Amino acid sequence: MKLSIYQIDAFTDKLFGGNPACVVPLEDWLPDEILLKIAKENAVAETAFFVKGKNTIHLRWFTPDLEMDLCGHATLAAAFVLRVHLNYEDDVIVFDTASGELRVLCEADILTLDFPSREPVFAKMPKEIKGAINIQPDTVLMARDYVLVYPSESMVANLEIDRAIFDQIDLGTGGVIATAKGSSCDFVSRFFTPQATILEDPVTGSAHCSLIPYWSKVLDKSDMTAMQLSDRKGTLYCRNRGKRVLISGKARTYMVGHIWID
């Protein structure tokens, strides 16, 4: 079986920046174990698979380790592939996903994700996270992910993880966000996943489902610009809309090819 594959750098306008995602269009769903093996072989943070139906597009996301309930950068990458490579003409792409209906608005070179808001609440930090980080936060919150709030961007940039301790905790599909007010943008973040093949995710769209409502309250503004401080870096344009958040960014094509499945 021959399948098309696209590798897209999401939340960036520069190659080798942002977060790389692979996108594999399918005619019909393959067994889950095959999808997971493809994602593991691709060796990027997320691989998006989609099947086009009559009225919607069914979209799923896999890391090299498991299926995710929500992924921002791979959704943006899938929409980019549909528009740029597969000549999808609608300005709004509707995906049917494990997190419900997700819409992507396509305007020129900007793609806007319409995602559910996941406002974090105060939480107690697990001992595994506390013992694994070299700098302790001022505030600990949680939604799907733990959110560690720091007083400065430099603290987030200089955060280090002791993986031997960190991997002792199992957060399922969740991870740990470190965030602070930005010096050249509204807020910054980094994202770490315990027990994952890829420890630090370069740019995490879904994390902003929690970061946007939090920083919107703290900064008293609905429109914000965010940066993720991984080595690859990425820029996200954010808007708080109550129960929904809008996350916008650009993308670049890195690779187009084929894979063969026995």
Secondary structure by P-SEA (a helix, b strand, c coil): cbbbbbbbbcccccccccbbbbbbbbcccccaaaaaaaaaaacccbbbbbbbcccbbbbbbbccccccccccaaaaaaaaaacccccccccbbbbbccccbbbbbbcccbbbbbcccccccbbbbcaaaaaaccccccbbbbccbbbbbbccaaaaaacccccccccccccccbbbbbccccccccccbbbbbcccccccccccccccaaaaaaaaaaaccccbbbbbbccccbbbbbbbcccbbbbbbbbbbccccccccc
